[in-house]
Amino acid sequence: MKTAGIIYKREDQIIAGTAKQVARELEHEGIKVNLAKADFVITLGGDGTILRAARELVNREVPILGVHLGGIGFLSEIELSELKWAVRQIKNRKYHLDERTRLEVLVHGKKLIALSMIWLSVRAASPGLSSLSWKG
């Protein structure tokens, strides 16, 4: 993998600065940084950042490496202190890809996509849910 993308928690200035530093370090390791042409993506933030990356990359089969810098980190693989090691492992093709389930739901004719779960809430007073089916 020779090209990486970086997706980060934009509203956090510290994480934005960290993203610039990570980009410099990747380029120093010989890895180009270009989200549009990325072979893999590094996320900097928490679970929300990983989920946002999954939405942005929904039509591409691009592995995501989650670096935990946010509040909740259930989906993150590593801490920032482990990133240099992880990048070297990726360069040397010493990694394992975990497949994640992607859910697609049709609600009132609109397709929604979720990475790990969908919360279904139906109020008794609302006739909004006429049928529920599971495929797959």
C-alpha positions as CSV (number, residue, x, y, z in Angstrom):
1,M,0.0,0.0,0.0
2,K,1.6,3.1,-1.2
3,T,-1.0,5.8,-0.8
4,A,-2.9,6.8,2.4
5,G,-5.8,9.0,3.1
6,I,-6.3,10.8,6.5
7,I,-9.7,11.5,7.9
8,Y,-9.8,13.3,11.2
9,K,-12.0,15.1,13.7
10,R,-11.9,18.5,11.9
11,E,-13.5,20.5,14.7
12,D,-10.6,19.7,17.1
13,Q,-7.6,22.0,16.4
14,I,-5.2,19.7,18.2
15,I,-6.3,16.7,16.1
16,A,-6.0,18.8,12.9
17,G,-2.4,19.6,13.8
18,T,-1.8,15.9,14.5
19,A,-3.2,15.1,11.1
20,K,-0.6,17.4,9.4
21,Q,2.2,15.8,11.4
22,V,1.0,12.3,10.5
23,A,0.9,13.3,6.8
24,R,4.5,14.5,7.0
25,E,5.6,11.3,8.7
26,L,3.8,9.1,6.1
27,E,5.5,11.0,3.3
28,H,8.8,10.6,5.1
29,E,8.1,6.8,5.1
30,G,7.5,7.0,1.3
31,I,3.7,6.8,1.5
32,K,1.9,9.4,-0.5
33,V,-1.1,11.1,1.1
34,N,-4.1,11.5,-1.2
35,L,-7.6,10.5,0.1
36,A,-9.1,10.2,-3.5
37,K,-6.4,7.6,-4.5
38,A,-5.8,6.0,-1.1
39,D,-5.0,2.3,-0.7
40,F,-5.9,2.6,3.0
41,V,-7.2,5.4,5.3
42,I,-6.1,6.4,8.7
43,T,-8.7,8.0,11.0
44,L,-7.7,10.3,13.8
45,G,-10.5,10.7,16.4
46,G,-13.0,8.4,18.0
47,D,-15.7,6.1,16.8
48,G,-17.6,9.0,15.2
49,T,-14.7,9.7,13.0
50,I,-14.4,6.0,11.9
51,L,-18.1,5.9,11.2
52,R,-17.8,9.2,9.2
53,A,-14.9,7.6,7.2
54,A,-17.0,4.5,6.5
55,R,-19.8,6.7,5.1
56,E,-17.4,8.7,3.0
57,L,-15.8,5.5,1.6
58,V,-19.0,3.5,1.2
59,N,-18.5,3.0,-2.5
60,R,-14.8,2.0,-2.2
61,E,-13.2,-1.0,-0.7
62,V,-10.6,0.8,1.3
63,P,-9.3,-0.5,4.7
64,I,-9.6,1.9,7.6
65,L,-7.0,2.1,10.4
66,G,-8.6,3.8,13.4
67,V,-6.3,5.8,15.7
68,H,-8.0,6.6,19.0
69,L,-7.9,10.3,19.8
70,G,-11.5,10.9,20.7
71,G,-13.9,10.1,23.5
72,I,-15.2,6.6,22.6
73,G,-12.8,4.2,21.1
74,F,-14.5,0.8,20.7
75,L,-13.8,0.7,16.9
76,S,-10.3,2.1,17.0
77,E,-7.4,-0.3,16.5
78,I,-4.5,1.6,17.9
79,E,-3.3,4.6,20.0
80,L,-1.3,7.4,18.4
81,S,1.9,6.1,20.0
82,E,1.5,2.9,18.0
83,L,1.0,4.6,14.6
84,K,4.7,4.6,13.4
85,W,4.9,0.8,14.1
86,A,1.5,0.2,12.4
87,V,2.6,2.1,9.3
88,R,5.8,0.0,9.0
89,Q,3.7,-3.1,9.4
90,I,1.4,-2.0,6.6
91,K,4.5,-1.1,4.4
92,N,5.9,-4.6,5.1
93,R,2.5,-6.2,4.4
94,K,2.3,-7.6,7.9
95,Y,-1.3,-6.9,8.8
96,H,-4.7,-8.6,9.0
97,L,-7.9,-7.1,7.7
98,D,-11.0,-7.5,9.8
99,E,-14.2,-7.5,7.7
100,R,-17.0,-5.4,9.2
101,T,-20.7,-6.0,8.4
102,R,-22.4,-3.2,6.5
103,L,-26.1,-2.9,6.9
104,E,-28.4,-1.4,4.2
105,V,-31.9,-0.4,5.2
106,L,-34.7,1.0,3.0
107,V,-36.9,3.5,4.9
108,H,-39.7,5.1,3.0
109,G,-37.9,4.5,-0.3
110,K,-34.6,5.9,1.0
111,K,-31.6,3.7,1.3
112,L,-29.6,4.1,4.5
113,I,-26.3,2.5,5.2
114,A,-24.8,1.6,8.6
115,L,-21.5,0.1,9.6
116,S,-22.3,-1.7,12.8
117,M,-25.9,-1.2,13.9
118,I,-29.2,0.4,13.1
119,W,-31.5,1.7,15.8
120,L,-35.1,1.1,15.0
121,S,-37.6,3.1,16.9
122,V,-41.3,2.9,16.3
123,R,-43.9,4.9,18.1
124,A,-47.3,3.2,18.7
125,A,-49.1,6.3,17.5
126,S,-47.2,6.4,14.2
127,P,-48.3,4.1,11.3
128,G,-44.8,4.7,9.7
129,L,-43.7,1.1,9.9
130,S,-45.9,-1.0,7.7
131,S,-43.5,-4.0,7.3
132,L,-40.1,-5.1,8.5
133,S,-38.1,-7.8,6.6
134,W,-34.6,-9.2,6.9
135,K,-32.6,-10.3,3.9
136,G,-29.2,-11.9,3.9
